[in-house]
Amino acid sequence: MLNKNDCILSVINLCKSYSDHNDKINILSNINFSLYKSEVVAIIGSSGSGKSTLLHIIGLLDSPDSGSVIINGLDTANFSKSERDGIHNYNISFMYQFHHLLSEFNVLDNVALPVIIRNNSYEESRQLAKDLLDKLGLKGKEKKSPGELSGGERQRVALARSLITRPNCVIADEPTGNLDKKTSMLMFDYFLEMKNEYGTSFIMATHDLDLASMADRKMCLEYGNLSFI
């Protein structure tokens, strides 16, 4: 049972549209939902339905036309860009279909980079990265370059990088889109392990209905409307 005191993020009456020449295209219409600590929520919907737009607004990378994103009780609607960046950096991490690892760094430094940027010591950052890589079944891969890893291993490195700052929420946009079925299920198992160990919540957009069915809650975005299914 969801506890209102564990709510970490709420979306209230969110609307977003784009202009195409003289036409107004509504992407999101009065979207409302809340995310709670230690849960995995899946969002399904056809390509072009607005899933990525919704995730970017939730993650404060884009702004809605109207409505609010409330994170840890703070309404971000009227925040400045620097204030939004601060909330994003300390509460939310992103994980994408493409891992976006840096080829010039090895696996360990790819994972450690977000906390090095926060001015953690180099050694402390690398130790945190190593611990996460061990948890995700990547022990012994620390010194390899991303190009030496399989697709599934690269996505686990990307997951480790998204978790190293201990965010309240990881926003995952088609995180298994390039993986086979078995590897996708393994990745989802790691989501569950991390939510149980760290209390991290995951919002995951996916086309994989089998994967979505394993989430704590499932929503469908269609014609600009979001509904629980």
C-alpha positions in Angstrom: 0.0 0.0 0.0 1.4 3.4 -1.0 2.1 5.8 1.9 1.4 9.5 1.1 4.3 10.4 3.4 6.7 8.5 1.0 5.7 10.7 -2.0 8.9 12.0 -3.6 7.5 13.5 -6.8 4.1 14.7 -8.1 2.9 16.0 -11.4 -0.1 18.2 -11.3 -2.2 19.3 -14.4 0.7 19.1 -16.7 0.2 20.4 -20.2 2.6 20.6 -23.2 2.0 21.5 -26.8 4.1 22.3 -29.9 3.4 24.5 -32.9 3.6 23.0 -36.4 3.3 26.0 -38.7 -0.2 27.2 -38.0 -1.3 24.1 -36.1 -1.1 23.5 -32.3 -0.3 19.9 -31.4 -1.2 18.9 -27.9 1.4 16.4 -26.5 0.4 16.2 -22.9 -3.1 17.1 -21.5 -3.7 17.6 -17.8 -1.3 14.9 -16.7 -1.5 13.9 -13.0 0.3 11.3 -11.0 2.6 10.8 -8.0 5.7 8.7 -7.5 6.6 7.1 -4.2 9.8 5.9 -2.6 11.0 2.5 -3.6 8.7 1.8 -6.6 9.1 1.1 -10.2 6.5 2.7 -12.5 6.3 1.8 -16.2 4.9 4.1 -18.9 3.9 2.5 -22.1 2.7 4.2 -25.3 3.3 4.2 -29.0 6.2 6.0 -30.6 5.5 9.8 -30.7 2.9 9.6 -27.9 5.0 12.0 -25.7 6.7 9.6 -23.3 10.1 11.2 -23.7 8.6 14.7 -23.5 6.9 13.7 -20.2 10.1 12.2 -18.8 12.1 15.3 -19.7 9.6 17.6 -18.0 9.5 15.4 -14.9 13.3 15.5 -14.8 13.3 19.3 -15.1 15.1 19.2 -18.5 12.1 20.8 -20.2 9.3 23.1 -19.0 5.5 22.5 -19.4 3.1 25.1 -20.9 1.2 24.9 -17.6 1.0 22.7 -14.5 3.6 21.8 -11.8 6.3 19.3 -11.0 6.6 19.0 -7.3 9.8 17.3 -6.0 10.3 16.7 -2.3 7.5 19.1 -1.5 9.0 21.9 -3.7 6.9 23.3 -6.5 9.4 23.9 -9.3 7.0 25.8 -11.6 8.5 29.2 -10.9 12.0 28.1 -10.2 14.9 29.7 -12.1 17.0 27.5 -14.3 19.8 27.3 -11.7 17.2 26.3 -9.0 15.8 23.7 -11.3 19.3 22.4 -12.1 20.0 22.1 -8.4 16.9 20.1 -7.7 17.6 17.9 -10.7 21.2 17.3 -9.8 20.5 16.2 -6.2 17.3 14.2 -6.8 17.1 12.8 -10.3 19.3 10.8 -12.6 18.6 9.8 -16.2 19.3 6.6 -18.0 18.7 6.3 -21.8 18.3 3.6 -24.5 21.8 4.5 -25.6 24.3 4.3 -22.7 26.2 7.6 -23.5 29.4 6.4 -21.9 32.5 8.3 -22.5 34.9 6.3 -24.7 38.0 8.2 -23.4 37.4 7.0 -19.9 37.5 3.5 -18.5 34.4 1.9 -16.8 35.4 2.9 -13.3 35.9 6.6 -14.2 32.7 6.7 -16.3 30.7 5.7 -13.2 32.7 7.9 -10.8 32.5 11.1 -12.8 29.2 12.4 -11.4 30.5 12.5 -7.9 33.9 13.7 -8.9 32.1 16.7 -10.4 30.5 17.2 -7.0 34.0 17.7 -5.6 34.1 14.3 -3.9 37.7 13.1 -3.6 39.0 11.1 -6.6 39.7 8.0 -4.4 36.3 8.2 -2.6 34.5 8.5 -5.9 36.3 5.6 -7.4 35.5 3.4 -4.4 31.8 4.3 -4.6 31.9 3.4 -8.3 33.7 0.1 -7.7 31.2 -0.9 -5.0 28.3 -0.2 -7.4 29.9 -2.1 -10.3 30.4 -5.1 -8.0 26.7 -5.0 -7.0 25.8 -5.0 -10.7 27.9 -8.0 -11.6 30.7 -6.1 -13.2 33.6 -6.9 -10.9 36.8 -7.1 -12.9 35.5 -4.8 -15.6 36.6 -1.5 -14.0 39.7 -0.9 -16.2 38.0 -1.8 -19.5 36.9 0.8 -22.0 33.2 0.9 -22.9 33.9 -0.5 -26.3 35.2 -3.7 -24.8 31.9 -4.5 -23.1 28.7 -6.1 -24.4 25.6 -4.1 -24.8 24.1 -5.4 -21.6 27.3 -4.6 -19.7 27.4 -1.1 -21.0 23.8 -0.5 -19.8 24.7 -1.8 -16.4 27.6 0.7 -16.3 25.1 3.4 -17.3 22.8 2.2 -14.4 25.7 2.4 -12.0 26.5 5.9 -13.1 22.9 6.9 -12.7 22.9 5.5 -9.1 26.2 6.8 -7.8 24.7 10.1 -6.6 22.0 8.2 -4.7 19.1 10.0 -6.4 15.6 9.6 -5.2 14.5 8.8 -8.7 16.1 7.3 -11.8 14.2 8.3 -15.0 14.8 5.5 -17.6 13.8 6.2 -21.2 13.7 2.9 -23.1 16.6 1.5 -21.1 16.3 -2.0 -22.6 15.4 -0.9 -26.1 18.7 -2.2 -27.5 18.9 -5.4 -25.4 17.6 -8.9 -26.0 14.8 -10.4 -23.9 17.1 -12.2 -21.4 19.3 -9.2 -20.9 16.3 -6.9 -20.5 14.9 -9.1 -17.8 18.3 -9.1 -16.0 18.4 -5.3 -16.2 15.0 -5.1 -14.7 16.1 -7.4 -11.9 18.8 -4.9 -11.1 16.2 -2.2 -10.9 14.3 -4.2 -8.3 17.5 -4.9 -6.4 18.5 -1.3 -6.3 15.0 0.0 -5.3 15.0 -2.5 -2.4 18.6 -1.7 -1.3 18.7 2.1 -1.8 15.0 3.0 -1.8 15.5 4.4 -5.3 12.4 4.8 -7.4 12.3 4.3 -11.2 10.1 5.8 -13.9 10.6 3.7 -17.0 9.3 4.4 -20.5 9.2 1.1 -22.5 7.7 -0.6 -25.4 8.2 -4.0 -23.7 4.9 -5.0 -22.3 6.3 -8.0 -20.5 8.8 -5.8 -18.7 6.1 -3.2 -18.0 3.8 -5.9 -16.4 6.5 -6.5 -13.8 6.5 -2.9 -12.6 4.8 -1.9 -9.3 2.4 0.3 -11.3 1.9 0.7 -15.1 0.5 3.7 -17.0 -0.4 4.3 -20.6 0.2 7.6 -22.4 -2.2 7.9 -25.4 -3.5 11.0 -27.2 -2.0 13.2 -24.6 -3.7 11.5 -21.7 -2.0 9.3 -19.0 -4.0 6.6 -17.3 -3.2 3.8 -14.9 -3.8 0.3 -16.3 
